[in-house]
Amino acid sequence: MPRSDQDSPWKDILRQYFQDAIAFFFPQTAERIDWHRPYEFLNKEFQQIAPEAAIGKRYADQLVKVWLKRGQELWLLVHIEAQAASEANFAERMFV
């Protein structure tokens, strides 16, 4: 039975509420980001550095370019995993 795509909605939510999500989950990081400058989701760049792996696609991963208040460019890799049931290889999958 194929897995349903439950990661894509999380990816969409992260894109829509990116600044709020970073502020909530990573407040110290959010304080360092210059939110007056636009951030950019780097989908094509992410696909080049993380093509589909042996364990499948990673729909909820987002690579985002932000600017720090000191002027440096920073790329953030954000991964969201909504896990509803126990999975034997969960730790390995998260590591990969």
C-alpha positions as CSV (number, residue, x, y, z in Angstrom):
1,M,0.0,0.0,0.0
2,P,1.6,3.3,-1.0
3,R,2.2,6.0,1.6
4,S,-0.1,9.0,1.4
5,D,1.6,12.4,0.9
6,Q,1.2,14.0,4.3
7,D,4.4,16.0,4.2
8,S,3.4,18.4,1.4
9,P,0.8,20.3,3.6
10,W,3.5,20.8,6.2
11,K,5.8,22.2,3.6
12,D,3.1,24.6,2.4
13,I,2.5,25.7,6.0
14,L,6.2,26.3,6.6
15,R,6.4,28.4,3.5
16,Q,3.4,30.5,4.4
17,Y,4.4,31.0,8.1
18,F,8.2,30.7,7.9
19,Q,9.1,33.8,10.0
20,D,6.6,32.8,12.7
21,A,7.8,29.2,12.7
22,I,11.4,30.2,13.1
23,A,10.5,32.7,15.9
24,F,8.5,30.0,17.7
25,F,10.9,27.0,17.4
26,F,14.2,28.8,17.2
27,P,13.9,32.2,18.9
28,Q,17.6,32.8,19.2
29,T,18.1,32.2,15.5
30,A,15.1,34.4,14.6
31,E,16.6,37.3,16.6
32,R,19.8,37.1,14.4
33,I,17.9,37.3,11.1
34,D,17.2,40.6,9.3
35,W,13.5,40.1,8.6
36,H,13.5,43.4,6.6
37,R,15.4,41.6,3.9
38,P,13.5,39.0,1.8
39,Y,14.2,35.4,2.5
40,E,14.3,32.9,-0.4
41,F,13.3,29.2,-0.6
42,L,16.0,27.4,-2.5
43,N,14.1,24.5,-4.0
44,K,16.3,24.0,-7.1
45,E,19.5,24.2,-5.0
46,F,18.1,21.8,-2.5
47,Q,17.2,19.3,-5.2
48,Q,20.8,19.5,-6.4
49,I,22.4,18.8,-3.0
50,A,19.8,16.2,-1.8
51,P,18.3,14.2,-4.7
52,E,15.9,11.5,-3.9
53,A,17.6,9.0,-1.6
54,A,17.2,5.3,-1.3
55,I,14.5,5.7,1.4
56,G,12.4,8.1,-0.7
57,K,11.7,11.7,-1.3
58,R,11.8,14.3,1.5
59,Y,8.8,16.6,0.9
60,A,8.9,18.5,4.2
61,D,12.6,19.6,3.9
62,Q,13.1,23.3,3.0
63,L,16.3,25.1,2.3
64,V,15.9,28.8,2.9
65,K,18.4,31.7,2.3
66,V,18.1,34.4,5.0
67,W,20.2,37.4,5.8
68,L,21.6,38.0,9.2
69,K,21.5,41.5,10.8
70,R,25.3,41.7,10.4
71,G,24.9,41.3,6.7
72,Q,25.9,37.7,6.2
73,E,24.0,35.3,4.0
74,L,22.8,32.1,5.9
75,W,21.2,29.0,4.5
76,L,18.8,27.2,6.8
77,L,17.8,23.6,6.3
78,V,14.5,23.0,8.0
79,H,13.0,19.6,8.4
80,I,9.5,18.9,9.7
81,E,8.4,15.4,10.6
82,A,4.9,14.7,11.8
83,Q,5.0,11.2,13.2
84,A,1.7,9.6,14.1
85,A,2.8,6.1,14.8
86,S,5.9,4.2,15.9
87,E,8.3,3.3,13.2
88,A,11.2,0.8,13.6
89,N,13.7,2.7,11.4
90,F,12.6,6.2,12.4
91,A,16.0,7.2,14.0
92,E,17.9,6.1,10.9
93,R,15.5,7.9,8.6
94,M,15.9,11.1,10.5
95,F,19.7,10.8,10.4
96,V,19.8,10.2,6.7
